[in-house]
Amino acid sequence: MPEPDSADVGGPVTTTDYALDPELAAALPELPALDLTDLPAARTTLAAIRSTLPAPDESGVRVTDIAVPGPAGAPDVPLRIYRPEVVRGTGGILDVHGGGFVMGDVDGSHAANLALCRAVGVPVVTVEYRLAPETPYPGPLEDCYAGLTWFSEHADEVDVDPTRIAVHGTSAGGGLAAALALLARDRGGPEIAFQFLAIPELDDRLETPSMRAFVDTPVWNRPNAVVSWECYVGADIRGTDAVPPYAAPARATDLTGLPPAYVSVMAFDPLRDEGIAYALALQAAGVPVELHLYPGTFHGSTLVPGAAVTKRMAVEKYTVLGRAVA
């Protein structure tokens, strides 16, 4: 099963006003909440929680950290490369971590990527992109593009078929992965074989029914989304036509020619409806897409790894990505 991304944490969750899966509801008092309205405090809390976690199991995986050339005029981009001892596919996975564009790093997604590498049996590369608001759009996306470019151009060094690279992202990472697919199409490469968009953050306009309704849902809610987008694209243009589709992929009007996709959404997540809408738009554009809405779940449900629904998500993710990079 996937390890939770430690970017999705903050103080205790007490919300019980939703028809949550019973196993998830029972775990709410033990879960941390995320409050981006005080971003320095949230980052400090994240670091404190991470310091208490046990070291992840690195068996069966070789891990290497490197730095590659970044965007023009920007620093090099750190990458972490995971190579499985048991190889099951010819492709590879570029992972983009979550954290609302403002939190998270490769250490926070380390346990999840170890599990992903072992389960799918292909190399995984994850990107240490710069965070907003210190580095707003397009900096984080360009860092991810630099990572994708290196992965494609050096695929032989990690025994990967460059035509079989999938992009994988969760939450803000899902939004960045969707934007990568758009950017790579429009720049003529690198080739992306598949896009796995888990609970993706796609739309700065914050106008969907789920975004308007879910103001106090566990882990992620509308107030956090407002802060996240204003940090990423700027408070002065958030929600206006000045936001480009590479920043907010839900704004894209041409989705033709994009790689096949898998989109997952959670029932009680403010991001739910923008994920559904994006999947339907991909389908309408002729892009093969699979959409899965998990009932009784919320953004960050994988923080309850023992829940049956979380285990089901893990099996599905590994199965879908395994097929994509076979």
KEVEXDREN-463909 format. One line per field, with one value per residue (C-alpha): x, y, z. Coordinates in steps of 0.1 Angstrom, whole numbers. Example, Ala and Ser with C-alpha at 12.3 -4.5 7.8 and 13.67 -1.06 7.14 Angstrom:
2
u = c(123 | 137)
v = c(-45 | -11)
w = c(78 | 71)
This chain:
326
u = c(0 | 12 | 28 | 11 | 28 | 38 | 31 | -6 | -3 | -9 | -29 | -58 | -88 | -122 | -146 | -174 | -202 | -197 | -207 | -172 | -161 | -164 | -127 | -117 | -141 | -128 | -93 | -101 | -91 | -56 | -51 | -33 | -50 | -35 | -39 | -21 | -34 | -2 | 22 | 54 | 37 | 24 | 59 | 73 | 47 | 54 | 91 | 83 | 60 | 85 | 112 | 91 | 85 | 105 | 130 | 112 | 121 | 146 | 150 | 149 | 155 | 187 | 184 | 206 | 204 | 216 | 212 | 204 | 204 | 174 | 154 | 174 | 188 | 175 | 194 | 200 | 171 | 176 | 163 | 160 | 163 | 149 | 160 | 143 | 162 | 134 | 125 | 90 | 86 | 105 | 94 | 98 | 78 | 84 | 68 | 57 | 50 | 20 | 18 | -5 | 24 | 38 | 50 | 66 | 98 | 115 | 120 | 83 | 75 | 104 | 85 | 57 | 82 | 101 | 68 | 59 | 93 | 91 | 55 | 56 | 92 | 105 | 127 | 111 | 125 | 111 | 116 | 126 | 109 | 110 | 80 | 56 | 52 | 90 | 90 | 56 | 44 | 61 | 92 | 79 | 65 | 97 | 117 | 95 | 99 | 137 | 134 | 113 | 137 | 167 | 148 | 140 | 174 | 193 | 168 | 195 | 214 | 185 | 175 | 143 | 126 | 121 | 89 | 74 | 78 | 46 | 41 | 25 | 14 | -9 | -28 | -7 | 16 | -13 | -19 | 17 | 17 | -13 | 5 | 36 | 16 | 2 | 37 | 54 | 28 | 31 | 69 | 72 | 85 | 97 | 73 | 49 | 33 | 7 | -5 | -16 | -35 | -44 | -67 | -53 | -54 | -63 | -85 | -77 | -112 | -126 | -161 | -171 | -199 | -175 | -151 | -179 | -194 | -163 | -150 | -142 | -134 | -105 | -69 | -79 | -107 | -116 | -96 | -65 | -72 | -74 | -41 | -25 | -35 | -28 | 7 | 12 | -2 | -5 | -34 | -39 | -46 | -60 | -94 | -89 | -83 | -46 | -40 | -27 | -36 | -1 | -7 | -42 | -49 | -86 | -84 | -71 | -95 | -75 | -68 | -63 | -31 | -25 | -13 | -38 | -48 | -61 | -78 | -88 | -110 | -123 | -160 | -155 | -126 | -131 | -110 | -134 | -154 | -125 | -109 | -142 | -145 | -110 | -114 | -146 | -129 | -100 | -126 | -144 | -110 | -105 | -79 | -83 | -91 | -102 | -119 | -124 | -144 | -138 | -169 | -166 | -131 | -114 | -83 | -55 | -74 | -42 | -31 | -51 | -31 | -50 | -84 | -98 | -105 | -68 | -56 | -79 | -65 | -30 | -38 | -54 | -25 | 1 | -20 | -27 | 9 | 22 | 2 | 13 | 50 | 51)
v = c(0 | 35 | 55 | 88 | 119 | 138 | 171 | 164 | 171 | 198 | 197 | 173 | 167 | 167 | 171 | 145 | 161 | 140 | 104 | 91 | 55 | 41 | 31 | 66 | 84 | 64 | 75 | 113 | 121 | 107 | 126 | 159 | 188 | 212 | 250 | 270 | 304 | 303 | 288 | 291 | 274 | 247 | 241 | 239 | 214 | 193 | 192 | 183 | 154 | 141 | 140 | 115 | 90 | 58 | 53 | 38 | 3 | 7 | -30 | -40 | -5 | 15 | 52 | 79 | 117 | 139 | 175 | 183 | 216 | 237 | 262 | 290 | 313 | 291 | 267 | 231 | 208 | 180 | 146 | 114 | 82 | 48 | 16 | -17 | -49 | -68 | -52 | -59 | -33 | -14 | 21 | 45 | 69 | 106 | 114 | 149 | 153 | 171 | 198 | 225 | 240 | 254 | 224 | 190 | 177 | 144 | 134 | 137 | 114 | 90 | 61 | 63 | 62 | 33 | 14 | 25 | 14 | -20 | -27 | -16 | -28 | 2 | 31 | 61 | 96 | 123 | 161 | 185 | 215 | 249 | 259 | 289 | 316 | 320 | 306 | 310 | 298 | 290 | 281 | 248 | 236 | 245 | 225 | 195 | 199 | 200 | 167 | 152 | 163 | 148 | 115 | 112 | 122 | 99 | 70 | 46 | 54 | 41 | 13 | 29 | 30 | 68 | 62 | 45 | 72 | 79 | 110 | 105 | 132 | 136 | 168 | 198 | 172 | 159 | 194 | 198 | 164 | 174 | 207 | 187 | 167 | 199 | 216 | 185 | 183 | 219 | 220 | 188 | 166 | 148 | 120 | 110 | 76 | 81 | 106 | 94 | 122 | 114 | 139 | 166 | 204 | 218 | 249 | 283 | 296 | 277 | 277 | 240 | 227 | 206 | 236 | 258 | 232 | 217 | 245 | 223 | 189 | 169 | 177 | 199 | 225 | 256 | 280 | 260 | 260 | 298 | 302 | 275 | 291 | 327 | 316 | 298 | 322 | 354 | 368 | 396 | 373 | 342 | 335 | 359 | 352 | 361 | 326 | 303 | 267 | 256 | 269 | 257 | 228 | 231 | 262 | 244 | 244 | 219 | 186 | 167 | 147 | 143 | 109 | 84 | 93 | 79 | 104 | 96 | 118 | 116 | 120 | 147 | 166 | 202 | 191 | 164 | 181 | 197 | 163 | 148 | 177 | 173 | 136 | 142 | 169 | 145 | 119 | 145 | 153 | 117 | 109 | 75 | 81 | 62 | 80 | 66 | 83 | 66 | 68 | 79 | 94 | 127 | 144 | 126 | 94 | 75 | 88 | 59 | 31 | 2 | 12 | -12 | 17 | 28 | -7 | -8 | 25 | 11 | -20 | 1 | 25 | -2 | -21 | 9 | 22 | -13 | -16 | 19 | 12 | -25)
w = c(0 | -6 | 23 | 29 | 16 | 47 | 30 | 39 | 76 | 102 | 137 | 148 | 126 | 143 | 113 | 115 | 95 | 64 | 55 | 56 | 53 | 89 | 90 | 79 | 103 | 132 | 125 | 123 | 159 | 152 | 120 | 117 | 99 | 74 | 79 | 52 | 66 | 87 | 62 | 83 | 112 | 89 | 75 | 110 | 121 | 91 | 99 | 135 | 125 | 100 | 127 | 146 | 118 | 116 | 87 | 57 | 44 | 15 | 9 | -28 | -40 | -48 | -42 | -57 | -54 | -83 | -95 | -132 | -151 | -142 | -163 | -179 | -152 | -124 | -100 | -107 | -99 | -74 | -84 | -65 | -85 | -73 | -91 | -83 | -77 | -94 | -127 | -141 | -169 | -196 | -187 | -158 | -136 | -130 | -96 | -86 | -49 | -34 | -8 | -22 | -43 | -10 | 11 | 6 | -8 | -20 | 16 | 23 | -6 | 0 | 16 | -10 | -38 | -23 | -22 | -57 | -71 | -55 | -64 | -101 | -107 | -127 | -120 | -104 | -105 | -83 | -86 | -58 | -74 | -58 | -38 | -38 | -27 | -28 | -63 | -79 | -113 | -137 | -116 | -100 | -134 | -152 | -126 | -132 | -170 | -164 | -145 | -172 | -199 | -180 | -175 | -211 | -224 | -199 | -199 | -210 | -178 | -157 | -181 | -192 | -226 | -231 | -249 | -218 | -192 | -171 | -150 | -116 | -91 | -61 | -53 | -64 | -78 | -99 | -112 | -121 | -138 | -159 | -167 | -177 | -202 | -217 | -218 | -233 | -260 | -269 | -268 | -289 | -261 | -241 | -248 | -220 | -222 | -194 | -168 | -134 | -117 | -81 | -65 | -88 | -80 | -114 | -112 | -96 | -101 | -71 | -85 | -86 | -63 | -43 | -38 | -26 | -3 | 14 | 36 | 66 | 52 | 67 | 57 | 27 | 23 | 4 | 27 | 21 | -17 | -17 | 0 | -22 | -55 | -44 | -34 | -67 | -93 | -73 | -53 | -79 | -108 | -92 | -107 | -136 | -173 | -167 | -153 | -181 | -186 | -178 | -143 | -140 | -165 | -160 | -181 | -211 | -241 | -263 | -247 | -279 | -283 | -246 | -232 | -218 | -182 | -150 | -126 | -91 | -69 | -33 | -24 | 3 | -13 | -26 | -56 | -65 | -92 | -110 | -113 | -126 | -151 | -163 | -169 | -189 | -209 | -217 | -228 | -250 | -266 | -276 | -249 | -233 | -196 | -166 | -137 | -102 | -75 | -41 | -18 | 18 | 13 | 18 | 5 | 23 | 30 | 25 | 59 | 71 | 55 | 72 | 58 | 32 | 8 | 10 | 3 | -27 | -40 | -37 | -56 | -84 | -86 | -89 | -114 | -136 | -136 | -141 | -173 | -184 | -181 | -191)
